[in-house]
Amino acid sequence: MATTRYSAGLSKLNEIDGEAGQKVIDSLQSICPDLARYTIEFPFGDIYQRPQLDLKSREIATVAALTALGHCAPQLNVHINGALNVGCSAEEIVEVILQMAVYAGFPAALNGMFVAKEVFASRGLLETAATCSTAELAP
């Protein structure tokens, strides 16, 4: 029987990540179903349920953290899609990743931006995302 944590977590995972999140969970079943369950129960059943931040803020934080780590392209892909699913714009995601160049370094920001580019291209948002330009900031 599924616990309340599990049920709430699975519902939140589906709300944020949809099919991509379910693919991650399904891919773990043949090697470590416990990790799949922990992934549903802790992040999505506990942390994402907390009322102090809305889903958009949580996904912005997650995109920033995964970008800063610099070696989490598959997870970053899922969470950029999740950020878009919960109301973040492509421009906001680009700015979050750009901000990470300051704190995590250019290699991490470059890697993150290339993942974002893939996600935006797959969703037809690449032109929208390309609107942040230094030309607008020049005197």
N, C-alpha and C positions, 0 to 999 in steps of 0.2 A: 504494500500500500504506500502510495506517495505521501510524503509529509507535507505540511503546510508550506514549509520553506521551499521544498522542491516544486510544488505546484505554483507558488508565487514566483519563484525564480524562473521556471519554464515560461510562464506567461510573460514576464518582463523581458526575457531573452528574445522571445518571438516578437514582442512589441518593438524592440530596438533593432535587432539584427535579422529578424525574419528567417528566410531560408538559409542564409549564410551561417547564422548561429547554429541552426539545427544541423547543418553539414558538419560543423566542428564536433558537435556532440556525437553525431552518428559515427564519425571517423574514429572516435575513441572507443567505441563499443567492443571492437575486436581485440584491442590490446589492453585497455585499462578503463573499464566502465566506471570504476570508482572515481577516476579523475573527471569523467564526464559529469557524474553526480555532484562532485565537489564544486565544479565550475558552475553548475546551475544553482546549487544551494548557497554558496558563500557570496560570490560577487552579485549575482542576480536575485537571489532569495533574501539576502541580508543587506548588503551595501546599497544596491540600487533601489531598495525599498524605502530607504531613509528619506524623510521629508525635507531635510535641510537644503538640498540642491534639487533643481529640476533636471530632467533627463538631458536637456540641451547642455546645461553646465557640466554635468557628469561626462558627457561625450566629448566636450571640448577639453576637459582635463585628461581624459583617456587618450585622445589624439595627441595632446602635448606630451604626455608621459611616454607613449609608445614611440613617438618621434625622437624624443630625447634619448631613449635607450639605443636607438640606431640600428637594431638588429632584429626587429619584429615586424617585418614587412607583411606576412600573412595576417597577423593580428591587427596591424594598422589598417590594412585593407578592409577588414570586417568592421572596424570601428569608424573609419571614415564613412563607409556606407551607413552605419548606425547613426552617426552624427547627422547625415543628410536626412535619414528617416525620421529623426525627432525634431527637425526644424532648423538645423544649422544650414547656412548658405555656403556655397562653394567659396565665396570670398572670405567668409569667416574662417573656414578651414585653412585656406591659403595663409591667412594672417597668423593663425596659431602656429602653423609649421614654420613660417618665416621667423616668428618670435623665438623659436627654438634655436635658430642660428646663433643668437646671442648667448644662450645659456647652455646649449648642448654641443655647439660647434657646427661648422658648415657641412661636414660629411653627414651628420645625422639629419640636418635640415634638407640637404640634397636628396638623401635616401627617402625621407618622408615626402618630399615634393614629387618625386617620381612615382611613388605609390598613389598619391593623390591624383596625379595626372592620369594614371591608369583607370582609377575609379571614375573620375569625371568623364573621361573619354567613353567608358562603358555606359554611362548614364546620359550622354549627350550634353554635358555641362562644361566641356573644356573651354569654349569661348567665353562663357559666363565667368569662369574662374580667372581668366586672363585679364580681368579689368583692373587689377591693382598694378599701377604703374608709377614709377618714380617721376615720370614726366608731369604728373598731376601735382607733385610736391615741389617741383623746381620753381624758383622765384621768377 
